[in-house]
Amino acid sequence: QVRPVESGGGLVHPGGSLRLSCADSGSSSSIYTMGWYRRPPGKQRALVASITSFGTTTTTDSVKGRFTISRDNAKNAVSLQMNSLKPEDTAVYYCNTIPPTVINGKEYWGQGTQVTVSS
């Protein structure tokens, strides 16, 4: 089972950049479609970017052209490069399989990494 561990968040000014990283502390994630999700304050968690095991990517319209998802299958790692950040990108960001990993009948989520975009 994939057990993602996210890192790389922080406080950044509007227009700035961050690179989030996701390492798999469980079994190999290289065979799975992986995604970056985010949960803004007071809102539901939602998928923002995905990448298949072959490298095909998708991004939601709100981040298209600004966020790039990538992966290194040899390292079981997934990254999210975020450029031209906006205040509305403020959220806790999570990586996970698509659909999310299930362990003992429940969705498994890591702690996530906080991204705050503010001047």
C-alpha positions in Angstrom: 0.0 0.0 0.0 1.1 3.5 -0.8 1.7 5.7 2.3 2.5 9.2 1.0 4.6 11.7 2.9 4.4 15.3 1.7 6.9 18.1 2.1 7.9 21.4 0.6 5.0 23.7 1.7 5.5 27.2 3.2 4.6 30.8 3.1 5.1 32.6 -0.2 4.1 35.9 -1.7 1.6 36.1 -4.6 3.5 35.4 -7.8 6.0 33.2 -6.1 6.8 29.6 -6.6 7.0 26.4 -4.5 7.9 22.8 -5.2 6.1 20.1 -3.3 7.5 16.6 -2.9 5.8 13.4 -2.1 7.7 10.3 -1.0 6.1 6.8 -0.7 6.9 5.3 2.7 4.9 2.1 1.8 5.0 -0.1 -1.2 6.0 1.0 -4.6 3.9 3.8 -6.0 5.4 3.6 -9.5 2.6 1.5 -10.8 -0.2 3.8 -9.6 -1.8 6.9 -11.0 -0.8 9.5 -8.5 -2.4 12.9 -7.8 -2.0 16.0 -5.8 -5.1 17.1 -3.9 -5.7 20.2 -1.9 -8.1 21.4 0.8 -8.5 25.2 1.1 -9.7 26.6 4.5 -13.3 25.6 5.0 -13.6 23.7 1.8 -13.6 20.1 0.6 -10.4 18.4 -0.6 -10.2 18.3 -4.4 -7.9 16.9 -7.0 -5.7 19.5 -8.7 -3.2 17.4 -10.8 -2.7 13.8 -11.7 0.0 11.7 -13.4 -0.2 8.1 -14.7 2.5 5.6 -14.3 3.5 6.3 -17.9 3.7 10.1 -17.3 0.4 11.3 -18.8 -0.7 14.4 -16.8 -3.8 16.4 -16.2 -4.4 19.6 -14.2 -7.6 21.2 -13.1 -8.5 24.5 -14.9 -7.8 26.7 -12.0 -4.1 25.7 -12.0 -3.5 25.0 -15.6 -0.4 26.6 -17.0 0.9 27.3 -13.5 1.3 23.9 -11.8 3.2 21.0 -13.2 3.1 17.5 -11.8 6.0 15.1 -12.4 7.3 11.8 -11.0 10.4 9.7 -10.7 9.4 6.1 -10.7 12.8 4.9 -9.7 12.5 6.9 -6.5 8.8 6.4 -5.9 8.5 10.2 -5.8 6.0 12.6 -7.1 6.4 16.4 -7.3 4.3 19.5 -7.9 5.9 22.6 -9.2 3.7 25.6 -8.5 4.4 28.9 -10.2 2.6 32.2 -10.2 0.9 31.4 -7.0 -2.3 33.2 -6.0 -3.9 33.7 -2.6 -6.6 31.3 -3.6 -4.0 28.5 -3.9 -3.7 28.6 -0.1 -4.5 25.1 1.1 -3.2 22.0 2.7 -1.8 19.9 -0.2 -1.8 16.1 -0.2 -0.6 13.5 -2.6 -2.2 10.1 -2.9 -3.1 7.5 -5.4 -6.2 7.9 -7.6 -8.5 6.7 -6.2 -7.1 7.4 -2.7 -5.3 4.6 -0.9 -7.6 2.5 1.4 -6.2 0.8 4.4 -8.4 -1.3 6.7 -11.4 -0.1 4.9 -10.7 3.6 5.3 -9.1 6.2 3.0 -5.5 6.8 4.1 -4.2 10.4 3.9 -0.8 11.7 5.0 -0.4 14.8 7.1 -0.2 17.0 4.0 1.9 20.2 3.6 0.5 23.7 4.2 0.9 26.2 1.4 0.0 29.8 2.3 0.1 32.5 -0.4 -0.1 35.9 1.2 1.5 39.4 1.0 
